[in-house]
């Protein structure tokens, strides 16, 4: 995302909407409290449709807080931005704007997109349009929108009807973008207990990319868990095996041990079917663990470095995955999101 612009006098030429979005983005990168972040994104949405002069008049008159969704803190940020001043909050946050992880910078620069992201259609925090806009600002060529499937009710999973409506919105966004960037149609589909996928084949066939993940019964015995995962990998609709162990190593959700399964059998199936093993970039996941990542590498798997972003700023978490892939010595051409869009789409549709 574009950095702050300062004149020689320490002033900024960033407008109030861009300032609010930048603050929210940097807070999301640092995984700050969602409620506080939403205050800045809500304020940006409030003033976005207003004429610039109206916002400036309100800033001068001190009446910004009369607008819905704008409180004293966000009003102060808007007022500073209207005066060309960089808010103190943004000055402090910009100090965190460097790479989130080191060692993977060259690979990170080669990533053309992200195959795993969520919007407020399921359990993400922002509209899909905001996710697409931020991905563009990060230099992506494409972003796959992968909201959850119906069974994951706790994450507001999409029924076939809701997903159909979402696909229409994605078409409208892409028409507006006119080829400058592509929001790809996708899903994070639950792997059910028997290895089937939690969406109809007809619906899955309308999508560009499908990430299949286990979200339930993570303590299943190793033998049935292996059958479950191999069954999903063998399904021709599956393109990416998401966060394969389901573990959590840190974060506000606590810790969770990794699922037990025959990793050699699962990754061999991935290699045979051309299914990418996801390198999940969320720092609370670090999934697969290092030994399993090395095993998948040695068995000939391809990979996808994904953010699993639930907010726009989290799209930048690809830094973590790029660092892990570099450390593991994975050839960049085995990472499918280093590929141009057309090559990616050809791979994703090859088994259908």
Buried (B, 14 or more C-beta within 10 A) or exposed (E): BEEBEBEEEEBBEBBBBBBBBBBBBBBBBEBBEEEEBBBBBBBBBBBEEBEEEEBBEBBEEEEBBEBEBBEEBBBBBBBBBBEBBBBEBBBEBBEEBEBBBEBBEEBBEBBBBBBBBBBBBBBBBBBBBBBBBBBBBBEBBBBBBBBBBBBBEEBBBBEBEBBEEBBEBBEEBBEEBEEEBBBBBBBBBBBBBEBBBBBEEEBBEEBBBBBBBBBEBBEBEEEBBBBBBBBBBBBBBBBBBBBBBBBBBEEEEEEBEBBBBBBBBBBBBBBEBBBBBBBBBBBBBBBBBEEBBBBBBEBEBBBBBBBBBBBBBBBBBBBBBBBBBBBBEBEBEBBBBBBEBEEBBEBBBEBE
